[in-house]
Amino acid sequence: MAGVGKTTVAENLAGRLRERFPDGVLRGELNGFADGDVRPAEPDEILDGFLAALPPYTTVTGTESKSNALRSALAHRSVLIVLDDALSAQQVLPLLPGDGTCAVIVTSRNDLFRLQSERKVLFRKMEPLHEADALEVLQEKVSAADRAKHAMAFSELVDLCGRLPLALVVVARILECGARPLHTLPLLVREMKEERKRAKLDTLDQPEHELSVRAALNCSVRVLDEEARLLLWQLAVHPGPSASWEAVMDLGRAVDEGTRTDRALVDLVAANLVEHHGGRYGLHDLVRAFALRYVRPVPEGENAEIERATVRQVLEHQLHNVRACDRVLDRERTLPTGEPGAVGVTDPADLAEAMAFLDEEYPAVQRGIRLAINRRINRYVWLLPMTLVVYQWRRRLLDDARQNLGYAAEAADSVAGPVDRAMVYRSLAGTHWRLGEYGSAVGSLRRAVRLSEEDHSTEGRLSLARTLHRLGLTLRKQDDRTGAEEALGRALELCRELSDRVGEAAVLNVLGAIHLDRGEHEQALRRCADALGVVDRTTGRSGLADVLFTLAKVHLARSERDEAVTLYRQASDIYREQENWPNEDKVRMLFADVLVSAGDTDAAVRELERVIVLRELMDGEGVREVRERLEGLR
């Protein structure tokens, strides 16, 4: 990409290789992406310069004749040729030597893949610097004491410059010339973060020193055709950090179904304005900032309308694709997302594929939710968090879920009906419950109860049953067993009336757990057996695992350890199959205790090793204590 240091590397490499080429070095400035009114160099002009440096001098005319003359002149020489800033393969091909002992270094912002079919070429794509090297560029002339003193500010500047050498050199020059004393680095960081007040591209513009990220990027953008410029701008509007190929294709549909988005994307990748990694497409932060501020793909009056259409297309694509995965994770839930319309939807084949898709898309969807909040588009402010919350629970991304659902509840209160609002508060309560915030969970559930009671339809009564089940579950956690049984009794009655077997099994399971709390093992066993009989008539694997887990604890309390071992193993395996990491973690921890008491230390070690993997996949909390416990068993 522009500013990544191609010319510097080419010159440095030429200097190192100079002694290997006794007949010298030829340099050609191709000006493929020069600023201002400078046009790309014609091969004829470069050939004239090369031939003038290689006796016997020739007076031939025409590009083909001059190219042949160059190959003849170089046939018995060993010369290194440096062709800097090539626009296209067509510009380079006439300047290449024939077979022999010459070599050529070519730099370009385009990939020049046509060269591969014409000549033997080694392609080397240059990326922004690693963080340590980027810091070295900024701190080259800074004392060790000042490096340590301002370490955080330097690290933030590296991030704001996107580790792009040109941007780093501009900041280093500002510091070197004394325009910014080191003690003002925190202020410089704040200024570069404040895009609206002062874009960081302004800071990275030093035309008096012929250093400007803005000018360098402009040289790349101005040669694009109209469709590529439009897509670049749309990708800048997209919240990022990256998008799938399908998501990029949907951007084109926001403007015109006939737009050749695929071809425009090829052009942007070839021009190194769009980064392509692992099947995803993204923009360097500085390219994004430049495109948002300086690229105007359509007449000025139409930009706002196309931007609104692009934002809605991004959010609609995310909503329907995340919802397709959410249906696999929770088949009981209904959400009023409507039909996809003009967006492509990838339906996952199974749960593993759904979770893998969400793992990859999660950062982009999180940014999509922020975009919807900032734009105050309430449809997505409440629906996107709701499609995502079950995944967040399974990956223990609970802080994100709590924050998203807080905004979702506000938005749903203004646009959704009572049953949908109750569902949001139920999900918010589920998040509080998983965080151990049972008081907050009860508050959200009581509000969900009131909302459900406003709707006397089948949907409203089903919503009430589900809410009362979760209220009973939470009151049990607060040791309010009387209140829990009252809520669960109402829920059980509603579930049976509505033939909701999944809900009925879940309620019976909690009632069994309450009997277990009281030491009423026979009653607990009967309740769990009833729950197992109901859940066996459904396809709910997660519900089955919940019942097996409770049954395992009941059998353990009855000193029936062999039965408990079998049930723990079954429950943990189902949670693993469902990729429900928090529940699998909880079951395996308890299972390990049972195995130790049974004298099966090797099996307990295997369970704890899996727990460590799970906790490292989640937030890492509690890994140390499990490792210590593991060491005690080995």
Order of alpha helices (4+ residues) and beta strands (2+ residues): alpha-beta-alpha-alpha-beta-alpha-beta-alpha-alpha-alpha-alpha-alpha-alpha-alpha-beta-beta-alpha-alpha-beta-alpha-alpha-beta-beta-alpha-alpha-alpha-alpha-alpha-alpha-alpha-alpha-alpha-alpha-alpha-alpha-alpha-alpha-alpha-alpha
